[in-house]
Amino acid sequence: MMSLPFQAGFAPDRWKKVTDIMLQNKIGDSRCHRLRIIALFESDFNHAKRILIGRKLLHHMEDKNMLPNIQFGSRPGRRCLSAALCKVLSHDQIWLMRLSVAFIENDAVGCYDRLVNNLVLLILQKLGIPMTATKCLGELWDTTIHLIKTIFGTSDITYTSTKDMPLFGPGQGSTCGPLFWLLVYWLISLWCARSGCTCGPYTPTHKSWTNPFSQRLMQILTPESNSTQNFTSGYTLAGGCSVCVNH
């Protein structure tokens, strides 16, 4: 029953209601902009996403060596401590060899809440996730109703994604949130590797500004693009829904 919406391509009404709670990032700091919003989804919905999409797709990408070696987070068998160890060893090696090196460290603040939903759905389709499953996810992201729960109870006023003010990302608390961010990071690293790690500036074209990064992303995501190596490897989702992953 949990796989039926993903196979038929519809969003159950019960899955469209989400309760948001807010936790302190820092103990004692209750300022609204410093609180972490956690979305409480329906248990069967979260469980279905993890089994039908998250777990199978992640292990498939691991088996096919599609993920970059520099990525340690959100991957089975890897720990954050390993990334810290590689960083320390790299610094020690540079110090011993007396090299001049510049390091740039950026923190992807709120990355789960800044994922572009349509981009995530395109990546999922490119990797072979059925159109019905992405349709289910897209409809849920567009029509989910959020309620806010505090110590005083649950609010009567709700909010949802609109055309003028869309909501981005699967929401903190989603079992597929780490995977979706990993997919976007995989796409960025893939583009950088194929472009020789050279990211050019915005280029003016006919009085308009064109982003070469976005152009390259669309080429990679195009199913008939020649820039990707093609292979087909099928695996079966729960309920007999067959998936072919094309890369």
C-alpha positions as CSV (number, residue, x, y, z in Angstrom):
1,M,0.0,0.0,0.0
2,M,2.9,2.4,0.7
3,S,4.2,2.0,-2.8
4,L,0.8,2.5,-4.5
5,P,1.0,6.4,-4.8
6,F,4.5,6.2,-6.3
7,Q,3.4,3.6,-8.8
8,A,0.1,5.3,-9.8
9,G,1.4,8.9,-9.6
10,F,-0.9,10.5,-7.1
11,A,-0.5,12.2,-3.7
12,P,-2.8,11.0,-0.9
13,D,-4.5,13.8,1.1
14,R,-3.2,12.3,4.3
15,W,0.4,12.8,3.2
16,K,-0.3,16.5,2.4
17,K,-0.5,17.5,6.0
18,V,2.8,18.3,7.8
19,T,3.4,19.6,11.3
20,D,6.4,21.8,11.8
21,I,8.2,22.1,15.1
22,M,11.1,24.3,16.0
23,L,14.2,23.3,17.9
24,Q,17.0,25.4,19.3
25,N,20.3,25.2,17.3
26,K,22.0,26.7,20.4
27,I,20.7,26.1,23.9
28,G,19.2,29.2,25.3
29,D,18.8,31.0,22.0
30,S,15.1,31.1,21.1
31,R,15.2,33.8,18.4
32,C,13.0,32.7,15.5
33,H,15.6,33.1,12.8
34,R,18.0,30.9,14.9
35,L,15.6,28.0,15.3
36,R,15.7,24.8,13.3
37,I,12.4,23.8,11.6
38,I,11.7,20.1,11.7
39,A,8.9,18.8,9.5
40,L,6.9,15.8,11.0
41,F,5.7,13.8,8.0
42,E,3.4,10.9,8.1
43,S,5.3,7.8,9.2
44,D,4.3,5.6,6.3
45,F,5.2,8.4,3.8
46,N,8.7,8.9,5.3
47,H,9.2,5.1,5.5
48,A,8.1,4.6,1.8
49,K,10.5,7.3,0.6
50,R,13.4,5.7,2.4
51,I,12.7,2.2,1.1
52,L,11.4,2.9,-2.4
53,I,13.7,5.7,-3.4
54,G,16.4,6.6,-0.9
55,R,18.0,3.3,0.0
56,K,17.8,1.6,-3.4
57,L,19.1,4.7,-5.4
58,L,21.9,5.4,-2.9
59,H,23.2,1.8,-3.0
60,H,22.9,1.7,-6.7
61,M,25.0,4.8,-7.1
62,E,27.6,3.4,-4.7
63,D,27.7,0.1,-6.6
64,K,28.3,1.9,-9.9
65,N,30.9,4.3,-8.4
66,M,28.9,7.3,-9.5
67,L,29.6,9.4,-6.3
68,P,32.7,11.5,-6.0
69,N,35.4,10.3,-3.5
70,I,35.5,13.7,-1.9
71,Q,32.0,13.3,-0.6
72,F,31.8,11.7,2.8
73,G,28.4,12.8,4.2
74,S,25.1,11.0,3.6
75,R,26.9,7.9,2.3
76,P,26.9,4.4,3.9
77,G,30.3,3.3,5.3
78,R,31.7,6.8,5.5
79,R,32.1,9.1,8.5
80,C,32.6,12.8,9.0
81,L,35.7,11.9,11.0
82,S,37.3,10.5,7.8
83,A,36.8,13.8,6.0
84,A,38.5,15.6,9.0
85,L,41.4,13.1,8.9
86,C,41.9,13.7,5.2
87,K,42.0,17.4,5.8
88,V,44.5,17.2,8.6
89,L,46.8,14.8,6.6
90,S,46.6,17.2,3.6
91,H,47.6,20.1,5.7
92,D,50.5,18.1,7.2
93,Q,51.7,17.0,3.8
94,I,51.6,20.6,2.5
95,W,53.5,21.8,5.5
96,L,56.2,19.2,5.2
97,M,56.7,19.9,1.5
98,R,56.7,23.7,2.1
99,L,54.1,24.3,-0.6
100,S,52.0,27.5,-1.0
101,V,48.3,26.5,-1.1
102,A,45.1,28.4,-0.7
103,F,42.1,26.7,1.0
104,I,38.5,27.8,0.6
105,E,35.9,26.3,2.9
106,N,32.3,27.1,2.4
107,D,29.4,26.0,4.6
108,A,26.2,25.2,2.7
109,V,23.9,26.8,5.2
110,G,20.4,25.4,5.1
111,C,21.2,23.4,2.0
112,Y,18.2,21.1,2.5
113,D,15.8,24.1,2.5
114,R,17.4,25.6,-0.7
115,L,17.1,22.6,-3.0
116,V,15.3,23.5,-6.2
117,N,12.5,21.0,-6.4
118,N,12.3,20.8,-10.2
119,L,16.0,20.2,-10.5
120,V,15.8,17.4,-8.0
121,L,13.0,15.8,-10.0
122,L,14.9,16.1,-13.2
123,I,17.9,14.3,-11.6
124,L,15.7,11.5,-10.3
125,Q,14.2,11.0,-13.8
126,K,17.6,11.1,-15.3
127,L,18.7,8.3,-13.0
128,G,15.7,6.2,-14.0
129,I,13.1,6.9,-11.2
130,P,9.7,6.3,-12.8
131,M,7.7,9.3,-13.9
132,T,4.8,8.3,-11.6
133,A,7.1,8.5,-8.6
134,T,8.4,12.0,-9.4
135,K,4.9,13.1,-10.2
136,C,3.8,12.0,-6.7
137,L,6.7,13.8,-5.1
138,G,6.2,17.0,-7.2
139,E,2.5,17.1,-6.3
140,L,3.2,16.7,-2.6
141,W,5.8,19.4,-2.6
142,D,3.4,21.8,-4.4
143,T,0.3,21.1,-2.3
144,T,1.5,20.2,1.2
145,I,-0.1,22.1,4.0
146,H,2.1,23.0,6.9
147,L,0.9,23.5,10.5
148,I,3.1,24.9,13.3
149,K,3.2,23.2,16.7
150,T,4.6,24.9,19.8
151,I,4.3,24.4,23.5
152,F,0.9,26.1,23.3
153,G,-0.5,23.7,20.8
154,T,-0.9,23.4,17.0
155,S,-1.8,26.5,15.0
156,D,-5.0,27.0,13.2
157,I,-3.3,29.0,10.5
158,T,-1.4,27.1,7.8
159,Y,0.9,27.9,5.0
160,T,1.8,26.2,1.7
161,S,3.8,26.6,-1.4
162,T,2.5,29.1,-3.9
163,K,3.4,30.4,-7.3
164,D,4.5,33.7,-5.9
165,M,6.3,32.3,-2.8
166,P,7.3,28.6,-3.5
167,L,8.8,26.4,-0.8
168,F,12.0,24.7,-1.7
169,G,13.5,21.4,-0.5
170,P,11.9,18.2,0.9
171,G,12.0,19.7,4.4
172,Q,14.1,18.9,7.4
173,G,12.9,15.6,8.7
174,S,12.5,14.0,5.3
175,T,14.2,10.6,5.0
176,C,15.2,11.5,1.5
177,G,16.6,14.9,2.3
178,P,20.2,13.8,2.6
179,L,20.0,11.8,-0.7
180,F,18.5,14.7,-2.6
181,W,21.3,17.0,-1.5
182,L,23.8,14.3,-2.4
183,L,22.3,14.1,-5.9
184,V,22.6,17.9,-6.4
185,Y,26.2,17.8,-5.1
186,W,26.9,14.9,-7.4
187,L,25.7,16.9,-10.3
188,I,27.8,19.9,-9.4
189,S,30.9,17.7,-9.0
190,L,30.2,15.9,-12.3
191,W,29.9,19.2,-14.1
192,C,33.1,20.5,-12.6
193,A,35.0,17.3,-13.5
194,R,33.9,17.4,-17.1
195,S,34.6,21.1,-17.5
196,G,38.2,20.8,-16.1
197,C,37.2,22.4,-12.8
198,T,36.9,25.8,-14.6
199,C,33.9,27.9,-13.7
200,G,33.6,30.9,-15.9
201,P,31.8,34.1,-15.1
202,Y,28.4,35.1,-16.4
203,T,28.6,35.7,-20.1
204,P,26.6,38.5,-21.8
205,T,24.7,37.3,-24.9
206,H,22.5,39.6,-26.9
207,K,21.8,42.0,-24.0
208,S,21.0,39.1,-21.6
209,W,23.1,37.2,-19.1
210,T,23.7,33.5,-19.6
211,N,24.9,31.2,-16.9
212,P,27.3,28.6,-18.4
213,F,26.8,26.4,-15.4
214,S,23.1,26.2,-15.8
215,Q,23.5,25.5,-19.6
216,R,25.9,22.6,-18.8
217,L,23.5,21.2,-16.2
218,M,20.7,21.1,-18.8
219,Q,22.9,19.3,-21.2
220,I,23.8,16.6,-18.6
221,L,20.1,16.2,-17.6
222,T,18.9,15.8,-21.2
223,P,18.2,12.1,-21.7
224,E,19.6,12.0,-25.3
225,S,22.7,13.9,-24.3
226,N,26.0,12.4,-25.6
227,S,27.9,13.8,-22.7
228,T,27.0,10.9,-20.4
229,Q,28.0,7.3,-20.6
230,N,24.9,5.1,-21.1
231,F,24.3,2.0,-19.1
232,T,21.2,0.2,-18.1
233,S,20.8,-1.6,-14.8
234,G,17.4,-2.6,-13.5
235,Y,16.3,-3.2,-10.0
236,T,12.8,-3.7,-8.6
237,L,11.0,-1.5,-6.1
238,A,8.7,-2.9,-3.5
239,G,5.4,-3.9,-5.1
240,G,7.0,-5.0,-8.3
241,C,7.7,-1.6,-9.8
242,S,10.7,-2.0,-12.0
243,V,13.3,0.7,-12.3
244,C,16.0,1.1,-15.0
245,V,18.8,3.5,-14.1
246,N,20.3,5.3,-17.1
247,H,23.4,7.3,-16.7
